[in-house]
């Protein structure tokens, strides 16, 4: 399994991952949420793509990604059973964080018509066991069976690009990228954005 962002994720120290998640949560203006046993941080692009992190008190992580335009958009298919299968192999103590929970902008619920139970939708399900990152068994098996590009269709590549894993993650590096994309009208606009980013980063040292 070769993927540059995945490889970078697996070697980035957990405190640094959490710092980047906190910065992007702040920049996306998502309210951090404490759920029983974990702290939730998220990012969204305002257009239907999102990354959601659950950092547990015992040092594990559940990461969900979603791209509404991908073939792994199970919310559009309303397929509860298939969505639940994507969590196979993930410890139940982590799945509990997204089962029978209130929905939110980044994670709407799919409902089992027979039982009424719910689970948050996600095209990508990944988790950290305290020592290493893993792709959920259910997601990996489905992608192998159906010939689906796991990292591309799960939204992993797109959603985690903003975290700049394996690269500098500073106000200056973010501004440089935005500048290359032609975001700024002039130098004054660029400097104002840089000042705002420095303020956000200062809150998450």
N, C-alpha and C positions, 0 to 999 in steps of 0.2 A: 504494500500500500504506500504509494509515493505521492506526496502532496506537500508543497513547500510551506503552506500556512500550518498544516497539521504538524509537520516536522518541527516548526518553530514553536508551536504550542507545547509540544511534548518536552521541550528543553527549557521553557521559560519558568522561572521560579513562581510558585503559587502567589506569594505576596505581590509580585509584579503584575501577574494576571489580574489580581483583585484590584490593584491600583488603577490599571488601565480600564477595567470594567467600571470602576467608580467614576473616573473622569468622563467616560463616554455616556454613562447614565446621567451625569450632571449636564453634559452638553446637549443631550437629547431631551432634557427637562422631564425625565422620568422620576417619579418619586420612589426612592428605595423602600422596600417592604420587608418587614421581619415576619416570617412565618415560623411555626413551631419547629425549632431546631435548625433554622437556616436564615440567611440574609439574601434577599433577592435584589439583583441589579440587572438593568436591561438597557438595550439600545434599539431604536427603530429609525428608519429613514423617512418616516412620514408617508410612505407609499405602500406599506404592506409587508415590508421585509423587517425581520427582527432577530435579535440574539438575546437570550435570557439566561442568566447565570444564577444558580442557587449555591451559595457557599455555606456549607454546614458547619456546625460548631465543632465537629470532630475532624475537620480538615479535608472533607471530600467535596466534590463539586458535581452538580448536574448542569449541563449546558444544552439548551434547546435552540435550534435555528429554524428559520422559516422564510421561504421565498414564495410569494403567492402566485408567481407565474410558472412555477416548476411542476413537473409531473408528480412530485411528492407533496402537493397541496391536497392533503386528505380532507381538509375542512370543506373544500369545494365538492368533494365526493361524498361527504357525510358518512364516512366509513369508520365507525367506532372500533370494530374488531381489528381492522388493519392498523389503525392508529395505535391501539393498545399493543399490538404485536411489535411495534417499533421499540417498545420499552423492554422487550424480552432480554434477559441477561443483566439488566440493571437491578441492583438491590432494591427490594421493596421499600426500604426505609427512604430511598431517594425518590422512587416513583410516587410515594405518598405525598410528596411536596406538590405534585401537580394533579392528583386525583381527588375529585370531589371538592375542588377549591373554587372560589369566586373567579370568574373570568376577568380579563383586563385587556387593554389595547393590544399588547403584544401576544397574548395567549387567550384566544376564545376557547370555549368548551365544545367538545363532541360528546353526545349523550347516547348511552346504551338504551335503545327503545324498550328492551325487556326489563331492565333493572332500574333504570333512571340514573345510574351512576354516570359520572362525567370524568373526562380527562382532557388536559390541555392539548391542543393540537401542536404538532411540530414536524417539520420535514426532516430535521436532523436531531438525533438524540445521542449525546456523547457524555461520558462521565469520567471522573477522576477518583480513584480509589484510595488516595492518600500517598501513592507512590508513582502511579502511571496513568496516562489518559487512555481511554478505550472508546471504540465505537460500539454502540449497543449491538448485541447479537442479532436481534430482530431486524434492525435496519440493514446491517451488513448482509444478512441472508437474503432479504427481499431484493436488495440492489444486485446481488450476484445472480439471483434467479431470474430477474426481469431485465438484466443488462442495463441497469440505470447507473449513471455517473453519480456516485455517492456524494462526493464533495461539491460537485457543481449543482446537482438538482436538490440537494438538501438545504441549499442556501448558505452552507458553511463558508465557501470561498468568498461570496459577496458580503455576507454579514460580518465576518471576522477581518475583512480587509481594513476596516476602520481602526482596528486595534494595533495595526502595524507590528505584528509579532515578528520578531527577528530583525526589527529595524528600530531606529531611534524613535522615541515617543515623547516629544517635547512640544511646547507651543510653537517653537521655531520650525520644527520638521512638519508640523501640520500646516502651518501657514505657507511653507514652501510648496507643499503639495497643492494647496488651494490656489496658490499663485500660478502654478503651472497649468492648472485647469481654467485659468482666466476668470477667477471669481471676483477679483478686485477691480474697481473702476480706476483707482489711483492709489498713490502711496499713502495718502491719509486714510483711506478705507482699509488698506492692509495693516497699518499700524494700529488702528482701532480694534481690528480683529485680534491682532497679536496681544494687545493689552487685555482684552476680554479672556483670551485663552490662558494667559498667565495667571489671571485671578482664579480661574477654575482649577488649574493645576495646583495652585497654592493651597487650595482647600483639601487636596488629596496627596500630600507629600508621602 
